[in-house]
Amino acid sequence: MRLTPGPARAVDLGGVDLFDLDLYGSGDPHPVWDAMRAKAPLHHQVLPDGREFWSVTRHEDVCRVLGDHREFTSERGTVPTHLGQDDVAAGVLMTSTDPPRHTEVRRPLGSKLTARAVKSWEDSIRGTIRRFLEPALDGEPFDLAERALLLPAMVTGPLLGIPEKDWAELVQLTAMVTAPSDPHFRLGSEAATLAISHHELVTYVKEWVNHRRATGDEDDSLLHHLMSVRPGGAPLTDEEIALDGYSILLGANVTTPHTVSGTVQALIERPEQFAKAQADPGLIPNLVEEGLRWTSAACNFMRYAVDDVQIGGGTIPARGAVVAWIGSANRDESLFPDPHTFDITRANAKRQVAFGFGPHFCIGAPLARLTLRVFFEELLQTFGSIELAGEPEHLRSYFIAGMTHLPIAAQKRLTP
């Protein structure tokens, strides 16, 4: 998906297909979202197979859909790939569960991932990122997007309790879940890719738990901590642990790589922004927020209306599926002036909703922010310039906005 929109063009909203993978893999959805925010803030689409959904694109409406579980439930599925078939793990899988149970499972895990808690990981993360960037030091082409897929596993693997030998396999499986139509990850049909990846990830967590129980090994890892969570006073079943572990693996791996590559591309295309950040490292936290807004790697989330709901000048009927488009909300001109300009000094960049909003706000946001801050500190300190070394290739997915390839060539920064 192009992050810098092309020239303005007329959009026929009656003919828009928001599930057209070409719109994201090789196209440009931003003019479509711009037109929807202006003319159809509540948009209805019926797919050729009869499935239907409503879309909200304004920041205010996206926050309402994601923030009010009494109006919009997560317990039938939260991603568009489930449209038309209720999630079999609804009410069990943490991401497909409403409060109070969602809160009871989430709270003890969240205590391990507060900004204060993850601060102790900074030195370790910095070392990891220096090792990650080391192959680019010789100035040869370096495929940032391809290599960045492994970066979250390098950072979070120890925190989760996942051994290094398993990182690459788990990264591949999580990419299959979130982009099952992309040729880099597809195995057979989209349905087969989803089924295989889901089964393998859940099985991995089950076997991890069984091994820990058999050996009696204990550690401070997040997956081990999940084994002690007791929502409602009762421990999670092995099936619940496996499903929530699957959810944690997905959250840990799928968005940060695309925020990294998309933000670096924005800096390459705007050398004045690169120079500004390099001259003033104090801007880097805001660079991270603008990068999150700009890339909106989790492009959307889905909910279902509990009853008839009036929103965006129209009505979503009870049990209707509604897709909240994060990528559009983060370019809403009513909140972000000149939204298609990448500006690391943007005053309100932190109001972006790239991590979601409400009860399901990303539990790993503090760790992601820390990782991104350290990444750009190291990048800007190490390299004096970065340029493209080939054509970017965009992910073929309407759920995750990102790239599969971003070849770059970087020159080491000269120190006085």
C-alpha positions, 0 to 999 in steps of 0.5 A: 500500500502506498503511504504517500498518496498519488495525485488527487482523483475522482472516486466512485464510492458506489464501485469501491471494493475495500476487499480488493487486494490490488488496492493495497498490494499495488494500489493507493487506498488513501484517495478512497478513504479521503472520499469516504470521510468526506462523503460517506463516513458510514459506507456499506459494501456487499461482496459478490458472495453476499457477505456485507459490512459497514465501514467507518473512516473518521477518527471519531467514529473509529474510536467509538467503534473500538472503544465501546464494547457494549455497542460493538462486540469483539466476540464474533471476530475482530479481523476481516478475514473472519467476515461471514463466519463467526470466530470459533475462538470468540469468548476464549481468545483474548482478542475476541473477548469483551470485558470483563473477561478480557480485562481479567486476562489482560490485566496481569499480562499488562503489568509485565509490559508497562513502560516502567517494566519494559524500561529494563530491557532497553540496553538489551534491545539496543544491543539487538538493534545494533546487531540487526543494523550491522550488515548495512554498515558496508554500504551494500544493498540491505533489504530492510523490509525483509530483514525487519520481519525478524526484528520483533522476534529478536527483541521479544523472543527472550521476553516471551520465552521463545528459543532463538531456533524457533524465531524464523518459523514463528515469524513465517507463521504469523505472517501467513495469518495476517497476509494469507494472500501474499505470494511470499507467505501463501501455501495453496489457497488463502483458506489453506494458508490460514488453517495451516498457520493457525494450527501450527501456532496453536500447536506450538504454544500447546507443546511449549506449555506441555514441556514446561509442565513436564519439566517443571521449568519456571521463568519470568517469561510472558508465556509462562506468566499466562499459565498462572492467570486466573480470570474469575478465580479459575486457571485458564485451560490448556486450550485457552492458554494456547489461544491466548499465546497464539494471540500474543505471538501475533501481536508481538510479530506482525506490525512493528516490522512494517512501521520500521520499513514504512517510516524509513522509506518516509525519511528516505523520500524526505531527506530534510526530515532525516536531517532534522531528526539527526540534528535534534535527537529529542525529536525521535520520540515524536518521529516514532509517533508520526511513523506510527500514524503514517504507516498504520500497519494494523490497517483496520479492526472489525467489530459487530454491532450489538443493536442498531447503532446510529453512527457516521450519519447512518445506521448499522443494523444489529449484528452487522459487521463494521470495519474501523479503518485505522489507516483512514482515521490516522489521515483524518484532516479534521484532527491531523492538518495536512494529513498526507504530509510526513512531519516529525514535528507534528504537534498531535502525532501521539493522537494516532490510533495505530495501536487501536483504541479502548479495551483492546488497545495494544498490550505491547504498545510500551515495548513497541514504542521503546523498540522503535525509539531505540531503532531510530536512535541507532539508525540516525546515529550510525548512518549519515544517509540512506537511499533506495537501492531498488523498488519497494514491494508492498504486502498483498493484504487488506489487514496489514499495511506493509512491505515485503521488500525495501532495498536500501543502501546506507552510508556510515555517518562521519563523526567529527 
